[in-house]
């Protein structure tokens, strides 16, 4: 008789019951490494219905009740952008580990304060870009570290979709809306992952929406050593997600999807997940490209299970590496936004 490899699964509470929380619960529920132990909503009826739907044993009418729940080890925060900092800090002050949706914070200073609070209270905080935890992303990092394309010289990345609801929260300036914080944060995170460091400066232009948020932003990141990245994020274009990474000795193209499906599921996955393309060409001259295949699945589940492993192994080095990346990402977004306000003038990153 086989033993359960996760005799003590991570007990996680979900802080909020909006759509992204539902997707997270749906995908994570089958995991044996993570147990959905509680959920909170400001509406008692909504919390109770959510708990019933996903088989969660406890619910709380109010976020504070979840933070005081002694039956959870960690909190997943899928709240609107402007609430991440406040509730992550409150959670760590209650001794809870935190897995927080992207973007972690509205600016670099807030991100740094969140990590400082986690360190003071002896808990771990991790920003949750689902694609970060995909096996395909691990494959990408291994290729880059092995020198498969030589020294990375440039990255071009674009991510966009059409926002069809004029009252969508992503159109509100006061809640941290806009293309840059929504999809642009993915691009900044991918470039940080690929380059392994923050850029030196940024230049950007934005197209404003009537509500004051950026509906689209284009940016160039300069590393001061001949390397550059070019990013384009938008909420008024056809849905797409693509990056090209060019090195001195080859290139990699990737869709860096949050959630992936095997080729056999391409037209029938129950939640519409699709295969994520990644191609590699080795060599500085024209050569055939390889299509790379990696295990598929939900980025929400991969992220939750990775967080559980880090906590189980007390891997503070991994958390600190991720923390530095998150602070760099926030600083990059700050510089892009500041440059866009200054009509594209170069803006140095805050260290």
Secondary structure, 3 states (H helix, E strand, C coil): CCCCCCCCCEEEEEECCCHHHHHHHHHHCCCCCEEEEEEEECCHHHHHHHHHHHCCCEEEECHHHHHCCCCCCEEEECCCHHHHHHHHHHHHHCCCEEEEECCCCCCHHHHHHHHHHHHHCCCCEEEECHHHHCHHHHHHHHHHHCCCCCCEEEEEEEEEEECCCCCCHHHCHHHCCCHHHHHHHHHHHHHHHHHCCCCCEEEEEEEECCCCCEEEEEEEEECCCCCEEEEEEECEEEEEEEEEEEECCEEEEECCCCCECCHHHCCCCCCCCECCCEEEEECCCCCCCEECCCCCCCHHHHHHHHHHHHHHCCCHHHHHHHHHHHHHHHHHHHHHHHHHHCCCCCEECCC
